C-alpha cells in the first residue's frame, strides 16, 4: 500500500511538471506571436498617420474623431487583419488636453488585433494649424 | 510471487516517470533554443530596421534638385528592391550617396519550398558600410504619392514605404513556430515634400 501511494505521488509530480512546462512553452509562443503582431501593427499605425492624417492637415482631422476602421498588413499573398481606432483632441502648447479649441491637435491611432483586448500599438502625432 | 509483482510494477512506474520527465526536459530545451534564436534574429532585424528608418528620413536633406535626391528603384520579378540609392547632406554639409543593394547569400526550406535568401548591403559613397542580416527573404522599397498611390517615378514620390521579411538564421525552419519576421514602415522624408 505505501509503495502504491508513493508511486501515485511520483506520477502526480511528473504530470504536474509536464503540465507546467507545457503552459510555459505556450506562454513563450504567445509572447513571440504578440511581438510579431506588434511589429506589424506599428507598420499599420505609421502608414495610417502618414497617408491619412498628415495630408488632410489640421482642419481635416475632425473626420477621424472616434473613427474605427479595419485594415490589413499584407505580405505577398498573406494578410493580417487589424482594427484602427482614432482619437483627435485639442492640446495646448505644453501638450496638455484642452477643452477649448487651440492651434494644435493631437491625433492618436490605436491598433488592435482580434486576439487581444488592449491595443498593440498607439501612435500619437501633433499637427498644428 | 508478491515480490516479483512489486518489482515489475515499480519498474513500470519508473519507466513511465522517466519517459514523462525526459519528454518534458526535451520540450523545455527545444522551446528555450527556439526562443533564443528568435530573439537573436529579431534583434538583428530591428537594428537594421532602425538604421533604415533613421536614414531614409534624411533622403534629400540639403539637396536642392529633386532629381538628385533619389534614383529609380531597380527591382526583380518579385518586386524586391535589388538596388535603391539616394543622397543627402550630413550635418557638416558633406554630400552622402547611399545605396542599399540586395546580394544573394543562401537558401532555406520553408514548407518544403526552397527560398533564396539575401543580404541587404549598404554602400556609403561607394564603400561598403554596414547593412542588414544575411537572411532577408524579401526587401521592398516603394514610392508613394501624397495620396498613397504607388509610383515608379522618384520625382513624384512624397513617401517611401519599406517592407522586408527576414528568416531565422539557423535550424530547420519547418520546426519553428514562427520562422520569419515581417517589418514595415511608411516614411515621409521632409525634403521630398518641398
Interface residues (C-beta under 8 A of the other chain):
Chain A: X3 X7 X10 X11 X14 X15 X17 X18 X21 X22 X24 X25 X28 X29 X32 X33 X35 X36 X39 X40 X42 X43 X46 X47 X50 X51 X54 X55 X73 X75 X76
Chain B: X6 X9 X10 X13 X16 X17 X20 X21 X23 X24 X27 X28 X31 X34 X35 X38 X42 X46 X138 X144 X146 X147 X148 X159 X161 X163 X165 X177 X178 X181 X182 X183 X184 X185 X186 X187 X188
